Amino acid sequence: MYRPKGEYSFSTCWNIKKHTSGKDMIEEIRSLGFGRVELNYNVNRELLSTIEPMIERGEIGVSSVHNTFPHTPDPDYGTDSVLLGFDDEEKRSKAVELLVQSAEYAHRYGAEAVVVHPGEVPFDYNIDEALKAIYKDEGRESEAYRKLWRDMLERREALSGHYMNRIVESLYTACDRIARKGWKIAVGIETRSRRYQMPTLREAGAIIDRLQGAALGLWYDIGHGMMMDRMGLYDNAAEANAMMDRVFGVHIHETIGLSDHWCPYVHSGDMSFFDRFLPVIQATPVKVYELKALCGPEAIEASHNLIVERIAQLPAARG
């Protein structure tokens, strides 16, 4: 038996590809000691047909749902799209509708938040994939990397303000509709894993500033931030710790090189680097492990034990 995980939640991204039964998927997560889950964006209505009775009976709690929820197969409204930043008003209106729908499910399940990938600065091709290939083959200091990085950054900086405005408009509408319905659901804007995607930590801070009073916060994905730091987009740990009071939720995982969703400490073998993220985890209301299928139960248990033992040695979190 694995120890109960208390307030910590666990994303269904870990085992969703191996199950056709939602009940079996949740039971496997429960066997790890988790009493709460984040229902990720690949959970469809068929899986929900056997998960919802478990929620109603109190067999599992839901911390959060991940937009768009339930699963929407149209890539225009997927996790790697312009989404809330569409210039096409019809598409952007539908993206807002889907976010409100996700919040409705979160409310129905007694969750605290809906996680959203707000958008991106679009490119004609996946420039992030090209950057990663050069990073791995030639390194960040190579001329090829620096040139492509400059090209990416020039376009990103030129257009990010425009897409930021679109995203802010969409979030204002969605948060207003959620509030008017009386749902106590926070919208968490998640830090992303591709260079051209939004928001960076600073962009997230700017969005939150512009929507003061809305039930909106940063959903800090630690592993994505580690990747962005290594690629040169921002100073992950320093900026995240500076924004600690704006973080509503956290995705806990570690990136090894440019490969993310590994168990902190255990898979990297580094017993000190991840410590810098513990204060954010400690202070954050909603704590969710977001791990890949290759992370086995024993590794998950060992990683969790290290995290909670080390957090217990930190000064008390904010009140």
N, C-alpha and C positions, 0 to 999 in steps of 0.2 A: 504493500500500500504506500502511496505517495502522500506526503503531508498536505493538509489543507492549505490553499493558497490565499485565503482571506479576501482582501479587497482586490487582489490582482485578477485580471480578466485574461482571456486567451482567444485569439482570433481563429475563426474557422478556416482561414487560408491554409493552416497547417495540414489538415486532413480532408479537405473538401473533394479533392480529386480521386480519393480512394473509396468514397461512399456514394451509394445511390439512395440510401435511407438517411434522412435528417436525424432521426432518433439515434441510429448507430453512430453517426458522426459526433453528436453531442455526448453520447455515453462514453465514447473513447476519450474525449476531452475531460469529462468528469472523472474518469479513472486516473487522471494525472493529479487530481486534487483541486481542480478549478470548479468553483461554484457559479462563475459568471463567464459569459462569452461575448465577443464582438462578432456579430453576424456580418461577414464580408460581402462584397458586391457580387460574388458568384453564387450566392444562395438564391435559389429560384423558388417558385411557388410550390413545386412538387416536394422539395426538401422541407419547406415550411409546413406542409400538411402534417408532418409527424413531429416537427419541432414545437409548433404552437401549443399542442396539448401539454407538452413538458413544461413550457413557460406557465401555462394556466394552472398546472398542479404544483407549481413552485419547485420543480425538480431542477431547474436551471434559471439563473438570472441573466439578464442582458444588460451589459454596460453601455453598448453603443452599436449602431448599425453603420455600415459604410455605403455611402451614396455611390452609384445609384442602386436603390434597393426597393423591391427584389431585383434580381438580375435583369438587366436590359441588354439584349444582344446587339443592338444598333451601336456600332463603334463611334458614331457621332456623340453619343452620350456615355461613352466608356470612361475609364480611368485615365486614359492618355489621349485627351482631346482638348479642344478650345473651350468646350462646355459653357461655363458661365460668361465667357468672353466673346461669344459669337457676335459678329456684326449683323448677321441675319436675324432679324427680330423674332421671326417665327421659331427658329431653332433655339434662340436664347430663352424665349418664353417657355418652350418645352423643357429646357434644362432646369429652369426655375421650378416648373411644375414637378419634375422628377425629384428635385431636392426637397420640396414640401412633402411629396409622397414618402420619401425616406424618413422625414421627421415624423410623419403620421404613424409609420410603423414603429419608430423608436418610442413614441408616446404610448402606443398600444402595448408595447412589451415592457414598459416601465424603465426604459433606458434613460441615460443621462445626456447622450449626445449623438449627433450624426456627423460622421467624418466625410469631408468633401475634398476632392482635388479640384481647385477652382478653375484652372485653365493653363494656358501656355502662350508663348509667342510662336506662331506657326512657322515652320520651315518647309521647303520643298521636298526635303528628304530627312532621314533621321540622322542629323548631324551629331547627336549625342553618341550614337553607335559608332560613328566614324572616329570621334574623339577618343572613345574608350579603346578602340582597336589600336590607334597610334600610341595611346598611353601605355598599353600593355607591351607593344612591340618596340617602341623607341623611347618611351619615357616622357614625363611632363616637361622636361627641359629641352626636348628636341625642337629643332626649327619647324618641323612639320606640325607638331602639336601646337606650338606657339602661334603659327600662322592661322591654323584653323580655329584656334581659340579666339584670336582677335576678330576673325570674321564672324564667329558666332556671337561674341560679346557686342560687337558693333550693331548688329541687327537687333539683338535682344534689348540693348539699352535704347535704341531708337524707337522701338515699338512697345516696350513694356508699359509706358505711361498710358497709351491708348487702351491696351487690354486691361490694365489696372482699373481704368474708369468703368469699363464694361462690367468687370467682375464686381466692383463696388456697387454698381446699380443693381445687378442681379442679386447680390447678397442682401442689399437693403430691402428689396421686394420680398425675398424669401423669408428673411428674419421678421419682417413686419407681419407677413401672413401667419407665420408660426406663432408669434406673440398674440395676434388677434384671436387665434383659436384657443388660446390659454394653455398651450402645451409648454411644459417646463423642459424644453429641449435646447441645449446649446449646439451651435454649429461650429465645428472645429475645422479650420482650414489647415490642410496638411502640407508640411514641407516635402518637396518632391525629389525624385531620383534621376531626373534628366536635366541637363544644363538649361534647356530652353523652357522648362516648365516653371510655373508660378504657384506659390510664392517662394522667394528666398525668405530668410528670417526677417530681413529688413523690410521687404515688401509686405510680409504678414503684419509687422508692426504698423506700417502705414495704413493698411486696410482697416485694422482694428481701430486706429486713431480716427479714421474718417467715419466709422460707424459706431461711435461712442454711444452707449446706452443699449445697443443691440446685444442679444444673447449670442455673442460671437467670441471665439478665442482661438489661440494657436493650438493646432494638433501637431505636436513636435515628434517627428519620426527620427529617432536617434541614428539609425543606420543610414538613412538617406542623407542626413546631415554630415555624417562621417564621409560618405562618398563625395558630396559636394565640396567638402573641405579638401580632400585629397586631389580633386580635380582643379581646385583653385577658385571656386565661386564665392565662398565666404568662410569666415573663421567660425566653425561650428560650435565648439564648446563655449567660447567666450560670448558669442552673440546669444546663444540659447540661455545661458545662465543670466545674462543681462535682461532677458525677457521673461524670467521665471514667473513673475506675477501675472503674465498674460497667457500662460500655458494652461489649457483646460484638460488636455489629454495627451498621452504619450504612447508611441509604439516602441516597445522595447525589443531591440535586436542589435547585433553587432555586424559590421562590415569587415570582411577580410579582403584586403586589396580593394577590388571593385565588386566583390560578391557579397550581397547583403542577406539579411534574415537568418543569421547564425546565432547560436546561443552565446551571450556575452561571457567572456573569460574562457569558457570551456573549449570552444573551437579555435579561437585565436591563440590560446596558450599564453596570452599576455595578462598577467595578474594585476596590472596597475592602470593601463590606459583607460579602461571603461569607468574607472572611479570618478573621473571628472563629470560624468553624467548623473551620478547618484543624487546630488542635491535637487536636480530637476525632477527626477522620478519621485523622490521623497515628497516634494512640494505639490506635485500634480494631482488633482482630484481623481482622474480616471487613468488607470495604469493597465495597459494591454500588451501582452506578449504577441508579437507578430513574427512567427517563425516558419521556416520552410520545412517541407516534409522530411528532409534528410536529418533533421534534429530529432534524435530518439528520446524516449521517455527518461532514461537515466541522465542524459546530457541536460535535458530541460530541468530536471530536479536539481542537479548539481549547480547549474547556473542560477536558478532561483534562490537556492540556499546561500550562495555567495552574495547575491544582491541584497537579500533581506538582512543577512548578518552584517554586512558592511554599512547599510543604511542605518541600522540600529546604533552604530557607533558615531553617527553624525549628530551635530546639534539639532535641537528640535526644529521641525518644519514650521512654516508660517501658520499663524492661527486662522 
